[in-house]
Amino acid sequence: MASLRKRSVQLSGHATSIALEPEFWAVLEAMAAVDGLSLAALIGRIDDARGGRPLASACRVAALTFAGRGPSHELPSRA
């Protein structure tokens, strides 16, 4: 099993750490590239759309959704 990799991002002016498996980080980076966003901006969009789900879980679900649909995914734009 791959160990978790932690990264810090700024969300709404606050530093937040997210720990995910390297495979999920790779998919999130691909998502960001397809959308022309930084990884932090993509995670901000995921954060805005996650509801009550923990951020790491929301990132994993977004990555799985992207991997299942390919580059035609859509996330709400950040308000």
N, C-alpha and C positions, 0 to 999 in steps of 0.2 A: 504494500500500500504506500502510495506517495505521501510524503510529509506535507503538512500545510505550509504555505508561504504567506507571510504577512506583508501587507502594503498599507501605507497611510495615504488618505485622501482628504481633501477639504470639502466638507458638505455643509452648505449654509453657514460658512464662516467658522466651522468647528472641525478640528482634526479628528478623523475617525480611522481606526485600524480595522482591516478586513483580512481574515485568514481563510484562504481557499487552497485547494489542490492546484498544482501547476497546470494541469489540463484545463481547469476552469479559467485560470488566468489567460491561457492561450486563446480560448474561445472568446473571452471578453475583449481581448486585444484585437482579434479579428473583427468583432462586431464594431468596435470603435473605429477601426480603419475603414470599414464599409460605409459607416455613417459620416466619416470625415470629422470625427470627434476625438478629443483626448480621452484617455481611459477615465480620468476624473470626471469629465463631462458625462460620459456614458453612465458611470456609476451614479452620478447625480440624477440622471433621468430614471434609472432603476429605483433609486431611493424615493423619488417623487411618486412612483407608481406602485410601491410595494404594499401599501396599506399597513396592516399590523404584523406582517411577516418580518422576521429578522433579516437584516440587510444581507448577510452572507447567504442565507437561504434564497432570498430574492435574486441575488446574483447567479446562483446555481441554476435556478429555474429559468432565468433569462438566457443563460448560456445553453441550456438544454433545448429551449424553445428555438433559439437561433440555429442550433445544430440540426434540429429536426426539420425546420422550414427552409434553411439556407438564407441567403442574403435578403429575402423579401420580408423579413421581420419588421414590425413596427412597434415602437415604444412611444408613449405620449411625450410630446415636447415639454421641456422644462418651462414652468411658468415664471 
